[in-house]
Amino acid sequence: MFRVQLALAAVFVFGLAPWLSGQVHYHPTGRPWDQRASAGPDADVPGWYYNLGTTGIRVELVEEHPKALLVRYVFPDTPADKSVEVGDLLVGVNKVPFEEAHQNGYGMDVFGARGPISELASAISSSQNRGRGNRTGKLSLLIKRRGELMNIALNMKRHQNKTLAKLLDYLVDHQREDGSWGSPPHDTFAPLALMSSSEKEHKLAVLKNVRMHAEKTRATDDSWLINWRYMAAGIVLCEYYLHTGEKWLLPEIQEVYDFLISSQYVDLSQLNPKSHDTHPHAVPKTPLDSHGGWGHNPGFEGYGPISMLTAQGALTFALMQRCGIEVDKKRHEAAYDFLRRASGENFYVWYEDQAAGANDWADMGRTGAAAIAFHLSPLGKEHRSYGKSYAGIIGKHPESFPDTHGSPIMGMGFGALGAFCNPVSFEKLMNANQWWFTLAECPDGSFYYQPNRDNAGYGADSRISASAAVAFILSLPTNSLALTGKKSRYGSR
């Protein structure tokens, strides 16, 4: 085994891979820095800034200082409190100036955390872990303040190998009264992570969430942006059934199946006529265009079915069959066919059912969702071999892990899950993104949603989403889910 630098020492082994990429672009309009969190501890922070690990510092990347980090906020009662000031420029670490300028952007050539971000992450890692050249637990920041250079030493706490346990407690503390955590990604990753625990409070939180999914789903539903919620429900309900064998879940899972069958796009008659006016470029030209996929809503509206939802649909059907639900083989195969049309020769999955190019790649959330869907496919060995190929490209290009289209948190969760189908790919993904885990960890043990190319999920509480995804990722090596290979006494294969 191996480990992300800040992941559980009992689960991972600290890797020595070079710092690789994943980054945010900044814009003259002020985006993303001018966005605010409206709740939680980050509501007091005046913008969506980078968290610098457990130091308590938030910084902005500014174009006029490409080799520095501008301090925008310091949390009270943290290592940097009363030592670092808003307006300080961090220009180096451990008495050495930062060497590289920021790399920002989005695409095959520009994903990156190179520059002050990665250099500081490496230093924080060393300060928190024995045996890596810093046994004192000190982090020295080179700061420029009102024209003067100074070194400021921070006392950094070493990790106590309880990261996952802390995160699970955090999720329980922030669960809503109705059993949810606020959105489909949260309500997928939080309960799945909690299923890795035998603690009574954690089990009760999972059951509360499962009941929420059961109560809010039915065979017929005309809610808006609905397919995301039903995919989350299907995955969680199936995993819980395979985990516990609670028979009351089977009718609930059947309802979700019936809804997903009705919402899957398989015929031109399902086309919303308004699509000709709102998204004429996306309207199907042939019966196979978008066939077998799911979009935000049932049938075909707007720009139609997309790969991320379709991969989740194929995965949900695979889990449902394991639960003993009779799944229409043709419908299931149609979802896999959609994903194959969306894949390049290198197995990178594009946004819809047209490949980006033979060897093009970008963010890997969709590819990860496809990997696990094929990996668990009941439709033959060829599908399962495809799963390894999808996982393989994630390991080959792990740079985009925290910089994903749409919902970055969802992309991270499914990207890691897909890579987990191939241990080598998962190791490469974790090692390449140690910088993100190091910097996203907050002094209270939660994780922060770092600035990203998209802001889906940011704005309410910027920590619940990231904490749910990280808890899920750290729980994967426990193999407590059918998703990660656990065999169940319930249902059927």
VMD Tcl script that draws the C-alpha trace (Angstrom):
set ca {
  {0.00 0.00 0.00}
  {0.88 3.64 -0.31}
  {-0.64 6.83 0.94}
  {-1.43 10.40 0.12}
  {0.90 12.50 2.23}
  {-1.79 13.53 4.64}
  {-3.87 10.39 4.31}
  {-4.02 7.86 7.04}
  {-0.56 6.55 7.78}
  {-2.15 3.21 8.47}
  {-3.66 3.18 5.00}
  {-1.12 4.85 2.71}
  {2.67 5.04 2.33}
  {4.04 8.49 1.55}
  {5.07 8.57 -2.11}
  {8.11 10.27 -3.54}
  {6.60 11.10 -6.91}
  {7.42 14.59 -8.24}
  {4.85 17.32 -7.78}
  {2.51 17.22 -10.74}
  {-0.39 19.35 -11.84}
  {-3.93 20.64 -11.27}
  {-4.67 24.37 -10.93}
  {-7.08 27.27 -11.20}
  {-7.08 30.12 -13.68}
  {-7.70 33.68 -12.55}
  {-9.57 36.32 -14.53}
  {-9.43 40.14 -14.76}
  {-13.07 40.20 -13.62}
  {-11.99 38.96 -10.19}
  {-13.20 35.41 -10.66}
  {-12.78 33.11 -8.82}
  {-11.40 35.15 -5.96}
  {-14.50 37.38 -5.60}
  {-16.84 34.48 -4.76}
  {-17.93 33.99 -1.15}
  {-19.07 31.16 1.07}
  {-22.37 32.01 2.76}
  {-22.14 29.62 5.70}
  {-19.68 27.73 7.83}
  {-16.27 28.93 9.05}
  {-15.38 30.28 5.60}
  {-18.22 32.79 5.57}
  {-15.83 35.23 7.27}
  {-13.25 34.89 4.48}
  {-13.62 37.73 1.91}
  {-13.23 35.48 -1.14}
  {-12.63 32.04 -2.61}
  {-8.91 31.80 -1.89}
  {-6.41 28.97 -1.62}
  {-6.19 27.29 1.75}
  {-2.59 26.69 2.83}
  {-3.11 23.50 4.77}
  {-3.24 23.62 8.55}
  {-1.36 26.95 8.74}
  {-4.67 28.85 8.88}
  {-3.72 31.06 5.92}
  {-5.77 31.84 2.81}
  {-3.99 33.34 -0.21}
  {-4.70 34.74 -3.64}
  {-2.62 34.17 -6.77}
  {-2.06 37.56 -8.43}
  {-0.58 38.17 -11.85}
  {1.73 40.99 -10.76}
  {3.42 38.63 -8.27}
  {3.87 35.35 -10.20}
  {6.33 33.96 -7.64}
  {4.45 34.96 -4.51}
  {1.22 34.33 -2.62}
  {-0.84 37.28 -1.35}
  {-2.28 36.72 2.14}
  {-6.00 37.51 2.21}
  {-7.11 35.96 5.49}
  {-5.70 34.31 8.64}
  {-7.97 32.21 10.86}
  {-7.87 32.88 14.62}
  {-6.17 30.33 16.87}
  {-4.16 28.73 14.06}
  {-0.35 28.46 13.65}
  {-0.25 31.66 11.55}
  {-2.48 33.73 13.83}
  {-0.75 36.85 15.23}
  {2.34 36.13 13.10}
  {1.15 36.46 9.51}
  {-0.89 39.51 8.44}
  {-3.40 40.20 5.70}
  {-1.48 41.92 2.89}
  {1.74 39.98 3.49}
  {3.41 38.50 0.41}
  {4.68 34.96 0.89}
  {7.77 34.90 -1.31}
  {9.49 31.75 -0.13}
  {9.61 28.93 2.38}
  {12.30 27.66 4.76}
  {14.44 30.71 3.88}
  {14.46 29.88 0.16}
  {12.58 32.10 -2.35}
  {9.99 30.36 -4.50}
  {11.65 29.20 -7.70}
  {8.86 28.87 -10.27}
  {6.04 31.14 -11.39}
  {2.44 30.04 -11.11}
  {1.09 27.75 -13.81}
  {-2.58 28.43 -14.46}
  {-5.09 27.32 -17.05}
  {-7.03 24.34 -18.25}
  {-5.99 21.77 -20.85}
  {-3.44 19.10 -21.63}
  {-0.49 21.50 -21.53}
  {-1.48 23.75 -18.66}
  {-2.90 21.74 -15.76}
  {-0.56 22.41 -12.92}
  {0.22 23.27 -9.35}
  {3.75 24.20 -10.21}
  {5.16 27.27 -8.58}
  {4.65 28.65 -5.06}
  {1.61 26.44 -4.46}
  {3.44 23.14 -4.94}
  {6.66 24.37 -3.33}
  {4.79 25.39 -0.20}
  {2.80 22.15 -0.14}
  {6.03 20.17 -0.18}
  {7.42 22.19 2.73}
  {4.23 21.77 4.76}
  {4.41 18.02 4.20}
  {7.96 17.92 5.51}
  {7.08 20.00 8.56}
  {4.29 17.62 9.54}
  {6.06 14.30 9.08}
  {9.08 12.79 10.73}
  {11.91 11.44 8.67}
  {11.70 13.97 5.83}
  {14.34 16.45 6.91}
  {12.31 18.39 9.48}
  {12.04 16.85 12.93}
  {11.12 20.09 14.67}
  {7.60 20.54 13.30}
  {8.56 24.05 12.18}
  {7.64 25.78 8.93}
  {9.55 28.94 8.09}
  {7.78 31.42 5.80}
  {9.74 34.06 3.90}
  {7.48 37.10 3.94}
  {7.67 40.53 2.38}
  {5.81 43.05 4.56}
  {5.76 46.76 3.76}
  {8.93 46.41 1.72}
  {10.89 44.37 4.28}
  {11.80 40.69 4.15}
  {11.39 38.57 7.26}
  {11.26 34.91 8.24}
  {8.34 33.78 10.37}
  {8.39 30.33 11.95}
  {5.14 28.44 12.45}
  {4.63 25.48 14.75}
  {2.97 22.78 12.64}
  {1.18 19.84 14.24}
  {2.16 16.43 12.98}
  {-0.57 14.16 11.71}
  {-1.97 11.71 14.23}
  {-3.16 9.17 11.62}
  {-6.82 9.87 12.38}
  {-7.74 11.84 9.27}
  {-10.56 9.54 8.14}
  {-12.05 9.17 11.62}
  {-12.11 12.95 12.03}
  {-13.78 13.40 8.69}
  {-16.48 10.84 9.45}
  {-17.24 12.61 12.73}
  {-17.33 15.92 10.86}
  {-19.87 14.53 8.40}
  {-22.09 13.25 11.21}
  {-21.94 16.65 12.92}
  {-23.00 18.41 9.70}
  {-25.76 16.08 8.56}
  {-29.10 17.82 8.11}
  {-32.24 16.90 9.99}
  {-33.73 15.22 6.91}
  {-30.68 12.95 6.61}
  {-29.06 14.70 3.66}
  {-25.87 16.72 3.35}
  {-27.31 19.11 0.79}
  {-26.65 17.86 -2.76}
  {-26.34 14.64 -4.80}
  {-22.50 14.50 -4.64}
  {-22.60 14.99 -0.86}
  {-25.39 12.44 -0.54}
  {-23.37 9.93 -2.53}
  {-19.91 10.21 -1.04}
  {-20.74 10.96 2.61}
  {-22.87 7.84 3.25}
  {-20.53 5.61 1.23}
  {-17.58 6.83 3.32}
  {-19.50 6.30 6.55}
  {-20.24 2.69 5.54}
  {-16.55 1.99 6.15}
  {-17.05 2.53 9.87}
  {-18.38 0.25 12.60}
  {-19.09 3.17 14.97}
  {-22.73 3.35 16.08}
  {-23.12 7.07 15.34}
  {-21.71 6.58 11.85}
  {-24.09 3.70 11.16}
  {-27.06 5.74 12.33}
  {-26.05 8.62 10.04}
  {-25.92 6.24 7.07}
  {-29.36 4.83 7.86}
  {-30.76 8.34 8.19}
  {-29.42 9.22 4.75}
  {-30.67 5.96 3.22}
  {-34.16 6.66 4.54}
  {-33.98 10.16 3.04}
  {-33.15 8.70 -0.37}
  {-35.99 6.19 -0.05}
  {-38.55 8.80 0.99}
  {-37.64 11.25 -1.77}
  {-37.65 8.85 -4.72}
  {-40.52 7.23 -6.60}
  {-41.18 5.53 -9.92}
  {-42.72 8.71 -11.40}
  {-41.24 12.12 -10.65}
  {-41.33 15.40 -12.56}
  {-38.86 17.39 -10.45}
  {-36.16 19.50 -12.14}
  {-32.49 18.49 -12.62}
  {-33.65 15.20 -11.24}
  {-31.43 12.50 -12.70}
  {-28.49 13.51 -10.50}
  {-30.55 12.84 -7.39}
  {-31.82 9.48 -8.63}
  {-28.32 8.29 -9.53}
  {-27.13 9.14 -6.02}
  {-30.13 7.35 -4.53}
  {-29.64 4.26 -6.66}
  {-25.96 3.89 -5.78}
  {-26.45 4.47 -2.04}
  {-29.56 2.31 -1.67}
  {-27.91 -0.58 -3.52}
  {-24.70 -0.37 -1.50}
  {-26.66 -0.27 1.74}
  {-28.72 -3.29 0.74}
  {-25.58 -5.23 -0.20}
  {-24.07 -4.06 3.10}
  {-27.00 -5.02 5.35}
  {-29.50 -7.20 3.46}
  {-32.41 -5.04 4.69}
  {-35.29 -6.35 2.56}
  {-37.41 -3.20 2.87}
  {-34.91 -1.59 0.50}
  {-35.73 -3.80 -2.48}
  {-39.06 -2.10 -3.36}
  {-37.31 1.27 -2.95}
  {-34.53 0.20 -5.31}
  {-37.15 -1.06 -7.76}
  {-38.79 2.39 -7.75}
  {-35.48 4.04 -8.59}
  {-34.93 1.49 -11.37}
  {-38.38 2.17 -12.83}
  {-37.68 5.90 -12.81}
  {-34.27 5.50 -14.47}
  {-35.76 3.32 -17.18}
  {-38.34 6.03 -17.88}
  {-35.74 8.81 -17.89}
  {-33.13 7.10 -20.09}
  {-33.14 8.54 -23.62}
  {-33.78 5.78 -26.19}
  {-36.20 7.21 -28.78}
  {-36.71 10.38 -30.83}
  {-40.24 10.61 -29.42}
  {-38.67 11.64 -26.10}
  {-37.23 14.82 -27.63}
  {-38.54 17.99 -26.00}
  {-39.72 20.18 -28.92}
  {-38.26 23.26 -27.22}
  {-34.78 21.84 -27.83}
  {-35.04 22.89 -31.49}
  {-35.10 26.51 -30.31}
  {-32.93 26.42 -27.18}
  {-30.16 24.01 -28.30}
  {-30.54 23.40 -32.06}
  {-26.93 22.18 -32.34}
  {-27.62 19.40 -29.83}
  {-30.80 18.00 -31.33}
  {-30.26 14.34 -32.40}
  {-29.70 13.91 -36.12}
  {-30.01 10.12 -36.14}
  {-31.71 7.57 -33.84}
  {-28.33 6.69 -32.30}
  {-27.36 10.26 -31.37}
  {-27.39 10.36 -27.55}
  {-29.13 6.97 -27.51}
  {-28.93 5.14 -24.19}
  {-27.84 8.14 -22.15}
  {-29.16 10.27 -19.32}
  {-29.12 14.06 -19.14}
  {-30.06 16.43 -16.35}
  {-33.73 15.58 -16.86}
  {-35.70 12.65 -18.31}
  {-35.70 12.02 -22.05}
  {-34.02 14.68 -24.15}
  {-34.10 18.36 -23.25}
  {-31.56 21.11 -23.78}
  {-28.26 19.65 -24.87}
  {-29.30 16.12 -23.99}
  {-27.62 13.14 -22.33}
  {-24.10 13.46 -20.95}
  {-21.38 11.00 -20.10}
  {-21.12 11.62 -16.37}
  {-24.76 10.81 -15.76}
  {-24.77 7.94 -18.24}
  {-21.80 6.32 -16.53}
  {-23.59 6.63 -13.20}
  {-26.67 5.09 -14.80}
  {-24.69 2.11 -16.11}
  {-23.07 1.73 -12.68}
  {-26.42 1.92 -10.89}
  {-27.89 -0.77 -13.14}
  {-24.86 -3.00 -12.40}
  {-25.38 -2.57 -8.65}
  {-29.12 -3.13 -8.98}
  {-28.56 -6.44 -10.74}
  {-26.33 -7.51 -7.85}
  {-29.23 -6.71 -5.53}
  {-31.46 -9.06 -7.48}
  {-33.36 -6.44 -9.49}
  {-34.17 -7.58 -13.02}
  {-32.34 -5.12 -15.27}
  {-33.23 -4.77 -18.95}
  {-30.08 -5.99 -20.69}
  {-30.70 -3.95 -23.85}
  {-31.13 -0.75 -21.86}
  {-28.00 -1.50 -19.86}
  {-26.01 -2.25 -23.00}
  {-27.27 0.99 -24.57}
  {-25.69 2.96 -21.71}
  {-22.35 1.22 -22.21}
  {-22.57 1.85 -25.97}
  {-23.06 5.56 -25.24}
  {-19.88 5.56 -23.15}
  {-17.87 3.75 -25.80}
  {-18.95 6.35 -28.38}
  {-17.81 9.03 -25.93}
  {-14.35 7.47 -25.57}
  {-11.20 8.19 -27.52}
  {-8.80 5.47 -28.53}
  {-6.96 6.24 -25.30}
  {-10.20 5.62 -23.29}
  {-10.63 9.24 -22.21}
  {-14.37 10.00 -21.91}
  {-15.66 13.25 -23.38}
  {-18.67 15.29 -22.27}
  {-21.25 13.59 -24.52}
  {-21.30 10.59 -26.86}
  {-18.67 11.91 -29.25}
  {-14.98 11.40 -28.53}
  {-12.85 14.51 -28.00}
  {-10.11 12.98 -30.14}
  {-8.07 9.84 -30.37}
  {-5.56 10.91 -27.72}
  {-7.02 14.08 -26.22}
  {-7.72 14.22 -22.49}
  {-8.71 16.67 -19.79}
  {-10.51 16.25 -16.46}
  {-11.02 12.61 -15.51}
  {-14.27 12.51 -13.50}
  {-16.31 11.14 -16.41}
  {-13.58 8.63 -17.22}
  {-13.54 7.47 -13.61}
  {-17.31 6.98 -13.56}
  {-17.05 4.99 -16.79}
  {-14.19 2.90 -15.35}
  {-16.18 1.72 -12.34}
  {-19.32 1.18 -14.45}
  {-17.45 -1.11 -16.86}
  {-15.45 -2.72 -14.04}
  {-18.68 -3.88 -12.35}
  {-20.51 -4.71 -15.57}
  {-22.44 -8.00 -15.53}
  {-22.41 -8.07 -19.35}
  {-19.15 -9.85 -20.02}
  {-15.37 -9.97 -19.60}
  {-14.80 -7.47 -22.40}
  {-16.60 -4.79 -20.42}
  {-14.56 -5.53 -17.33}
  {-11.35 -5.29 -19.33}
  {-12.51 -1.89 -20.57}
  {-12.77 -0.85 -16.93}
  {-9.04 -1.41 -16.47}
  {-8.29 0.59 -19.61}
  {-10.34 3.55 -18.40}
  {-8.59 3.35 -15.04}
  {-5.26 3.21 -16.84}
  {-5.55 6.60 -18.51}
  {-6.39 8.21 -15.16}
  {-3.06 6.98 -13.87}
  {-1.33 8.14 -17.04}
  {-2.75 11.67 -16.74}
  {-3.50 12.34 -13.06}
  {-2.86 16.08 -13.26}
  {-6.45 17.25 -13.68}
  {-7.77 15.48 -10.57}
  {-8.89 18.58 -8.59}
  {-9.80 20.71 -11.64}
  {-12.93 19.16 -13.12}
  {-15.78 20.45 -15.25}
  {-19.21 20.94 -13.67}
  {-18.91 19.57 -10.14}
  {-15.22 19.25 -9.26}
  {-16.11 17.40 -6.05}
  {-18.09 14.80 -8.01}
  {-15.25 14.52 -10.51}
  {-12.70 13.92 -7.76}
  {-14.81 11.23 -6.10}
  {-15.53 9.30 -9.28}
  {-12.04 9.92 -10.66}
  {-10.49 8.29 -7.59}
  {-13.04 5.46 -7.59}
  {-12.37 4.73 -11.25}
  {-8.61 4.75 -10.72}
  {-9.06 2.37 -7.79}
  {-9.99 -0.36 -10.30}
  {-6.28 -0.42 -11.10}
  {-3.99 -0.21 -8.02}
  {-1.11 1.26 -10.03}
  {-3.32 4.02 -11.42}
  {-4.71 4.83 -7.99}
  {-1.20 5.08 -6.56}
  {-0.15 7.42 -9.36}
  {-3.26 9.56 -8.88}
  {-2.73 9.92 -5.14}
  {0.99 10.59 -5.38}
  {0.54 13.19 -8.11}
  {-2.01 15.09 -6.06}
  {-0.42 15.03 -2.64}
  {-0.10 18.80 -2.93}
  {-3.90 19.19 -3.08}
  {-4.60 17.00 -0.05}
  {-1.88 18.75 1.93}
  {-3.20 22.23 1.16}
  {-6.93 21.41 1.38}
  {-6.73 20.15 4.96}
  {-7.89 22.74 7.50}
  {-6.75 23.15 11.12}
  {-10.04 21.68 12.41}
  {-9.56 18.44 10.45}
  {-12.07 19.26 7.72}
  {-11.14 19.73 4.05}
  {-11.66 22.84 1.96}
  {-13.01 23.18 -1.56}
  {-10.03 24.86 -3.25}
  {-10.53 27.37 -6.12}
  {-11.39 25.62 -9.35}
  {-12.34 26.22 -12.97}
  {-16.00 25.68 -11.97}
  {-17.82 26.54 -8.79}
  {-20.56 23.90 -8.62}
  {-21.03 23.17 -4.93}
  {-19.14 26.21 -3.64}
  {-20.95 29.02 -1.89}
  {-23.00 27.45 0.89}
  {-20.48 25.60 3.05}
  {-17.13 25.21 1.33}
  {-16.01 22.33 3.53}
  {-18.82 19.76 3.62}
  {-18.46 18.93 -0.08}
  {-14.68 18.55 0.01}
  {-14.77 16.68 3.32}
  {-17.32 14.21 1.94}
  {-15.24 13.55 -1.18}
  {-11.96 13.20 0.73}
  {-13.55 10.89 3.32}
  {-14.83 8.72 0.48}
  {-11.43 8.64 -1.23}
  {-9.61 7.77 2.00}
  {-12.14 5.01 2.72}
  {-11.57 3.22 -0.59}
  {-8.67 1.03 0.64}
  {-10.91 -0.35 3.41}
  {-12.77 -2.27 0.66}
  {-16.04 -1.89 2.55}
  {-18.21 -1.45 -0.56}
  {-19.32 -3.52 -3.51}
  {-17.78 -0.65 -5.50}
  {-14.35 -1.59 -4.17}
  {-14.70 -5.35 -4.36}
  {-16.45 -6.38 -1.16}
  {-18.45 -9.57 -1.65}
  {-22.00 -9.54 -0.30}
  {-24.06 -12.33 1.20}
  {-27.16 -10.62 -0.12}
  {-28.65 -10.30 -3.60}
  {-27.10 -12.12 -6.54}
  {-24.11 -11.72 -8.88}
}
mol new
graphics top color blue
foreach p $ca { graphics top sphere $p radius 0.5 }
foreach p [lrange $ca 0 end-1] q [lrange $ca 1 end] { graphics top cylinder $p $q radius 0.2 }
display resetview
